[in-house]
Amino acid sequence: MLLAKILFRNAFHNKLRSSLTILGIAVAILAFGLLRTVISSFYAGVEASSASRLVTRNAISIIFALPISYAGKIQQVEGVKTVSWGNWFGGIYIDEKNFFPNFCIDPVTYFSLYPEFILDEKQKRDFLLDRKGAVAGRKLADKYKWKIGDTITLKGTIYPGNWDFVLRGIYRGRDKTVDETQFFFQWSYLNETVKKIAPVFADKAGFFMVGVNRPDIAADTAVRIDAAFKNSLAETLTETEKAFNLGFLAMAEAIITAIQMVSLIIILIIMAVVANTMAMTTRERMGDYSILKTLGFGAKEITLLIFGEALVLTMTGSFIGMLLTYPAAHIFAAELSTYFPIFLVSRTTLYLDSAAAVLMAFFASIIPARHAVRVRIADGLRRIG
Amino acid sequence: MVVVFYVGRTFRSAGTGSKDPGYIVLATDAACNSDKSKMMAEPTKPIVEIQRIYKSYHRDSLVVPVLFDITFDIAAGEFLALMGPSGSGKTTLLNLIAGIDRADSGSIHVGGVDITTLTETELAAWRANSVGFIFQFYNLIPVLQAVENVELPLHLTALTKKQRREHAQMALSMVGLAHRMDHYPGEMSGGEQQRVAIARAIVTDPTILVADEPTGDLDRVSAEEILSMMERLNRDMGKTIIMVTHDPRAAARAQILRHLDKGYLNDAAGQNPL
């Protein structure tokens, strides 16, 4: 108990140095936490994937569409419960910087496949009845201050021209992990227009979303779907929604790896700073440690004192850093919601912050503790005075 | 005044009907005054036996011999002063006797234990039980209050928290610092800090007390107080004290005086001529 008292008081004995070290640790943990949250946000779509949903796309590439007639055939495959479809629209709202994901979907089936998108029944009915109707996520509507009934114009990039939509519904997520920044409109509206301007691209779906009866039959069902279109003009590739999303993440793998490296480097840098602090502290306290050894305290107690002091500093800094991560993440999410629709500080990130603090303390105290234990008492005592 | 004290790791009680088994009543004022001579420590058999000690320091490839063929005994209850010029090896010899340094050859028996054969762990345990240390610069832990500093060595005993606190308070009372228990070293004068160091040194009732220039950092008045206190510890409580000093006034308080010069003990044991 007295040793705990000594290490706590030692940790804050030199207030300026301790404060600066804690500040450094807090900033490093904040940066580490934000970078980890960025990585988590990349994986948010993967984490939110349902095990009972499959995605069927063209086997050659996602950029090639599939005939809409496949929907009926897929529906007949054993294990399939629901089939929906959609296309990536890629429209721009006013300016390119106002990016948000926008899709045309089959409104009847899509929302039954995605129960996590909660839409008021009246709004859903209005959306179904209006060919030009659209539904936007709550965050997206808030960002652009859209209200029900507003006309929203998107400039097509894949499908040229200005496309007017009437906002008929605003969905909200079932929980915080659901993306509320998406924009949906009716596939039939797009298809009818495409039929007029470029008939060759009509009656095509970019992807099919397939709901299966049970998660455990998902893999077999995927194989059966692909087998049904084997040797056709447009062979399919069916995979779980999670695998499909991970496939997209593979494109950003280099960026994710770079972020991971930077977050580790930040921890290594602050580890060196803490090690420097502990080296200075231990050198100053060599007399105290020698006294303790003189009185009969051993290597274990001296090591505990030094590691404990480092741990008090790193945990204090880490705790402050973790507390700061929440408001920082909130600001980050508000400013960059376009790119990171789900930007939540996960429990895993907090565990990693804590683990980083313990590792920092451990590695920062190894050399000072080893030195303090090894120094001869007589030599240590000579430093006093 | 009743002087009570904790003895080693075991507890003994004696006389005056004390119900607390953690204390031994050593003396009362009345007893001290009525028959002071009975309280005087009488040097008897050696408590420290030093045989043919050699010690040198190694600095890289350089070997610096410090002590040569040191042999002498210190009787139980003796107050010995080691004197000599700087670099004569006084502190080194004191460190060897106290078990905080190791001799190159020879043997040192303290209380019947050959400390030159002990491992580092055994030596640490032995120091905790058998030696009380008083240093020139007090060497108190600055972040601990006076009473916590005195309690520190008791953390290596089986005493409860309450018992540790009681013993520490008792030791501080004995050095006249009952009113300064909650003060940090930085809030006390040099003399007071040295008294706290003495309380810490005696709180475990060690076999020997070693003091390295205990008055070296004190003004004359404080130095006199400390020396008187050490004298009382020797005279009234029978403590064996080995003191290194440059100061003839400090050495004059010792019963036995020994001189070291260039690593050699150059005189025979004898009554202090000072």
Contacts between the chains, C-beta under 8 A, distances in Angstrom:
chain1	res1	chain2	res2	distance
A	1	B	161	7.4
A	2	B	144	7.4
A	2	B	148	6.3
A	2	B	151	6.6
A	2	B	152	6.6
A	2	B	155	5.6
A	3	B	155	7.6
A	5	B	143	7.8
A	5	B	144	7.2
A	5	B	148	7.2
A	6	B	141	6.5
A	6	B	143	6.0
A	6	B	144	6.6
A	9	B	143	3.6
A	9	B	144	7.6
A	10	B	143	5.8
A	13	B	142	7.5
A	13	B	143	5.9
A	287	B	139	6.7
A	288	B	141	5.6
A	288	B	142	7.5
A	291	B	139	4.7
A	291	B	141	6.8
A	292	B	141	7.7
A	292	B	152	7.6
A	293	B	100	7.8
A	293	B	124	6.9
A	294	B	98	7.8
A	294	B	100	5.6
A	294	B	127	6.6
A	294	B	133	5.6
A	294	B	139	8.0
A	295	B	127	7.1
A	295	B	128	6.3
A	295	B	133	7.4
A	295	B	152	6.0
A	295	B	153	4.8
A	295	B	156	7.4
A	295	B	200	8.0
A	296	B	124	4.9
A	296	B	125	6.2
A	296	B	127	5.0
A	296	B	128	2.6
A	296	B	129	7.6
A	296	B	153	6.7
A	296	B	156	4.9
A	297	B	124	7.3
A	297	B	156	7.1
A	298	B	121	6.4
A	298	B	124	5.4
A	376	B	101	6.9
A	377	B	95	7.7
A	377	B	100	4.2
A	377	B	101	7.1
A	378	B	92	7.7
A	378	B	95	5.1
A	378	B	100	5.9
A	378	B	101	4.7
A	381	B	100	7.6
A	381	B	135	7.0
A	381	B	139	7.2
A	384	B	135	7.4
A	384	B	137	4.9
A	384	B	139	5.9
A	385	B	136	6.8
A	385	B	137	4.5
A	385	B	217	7.7
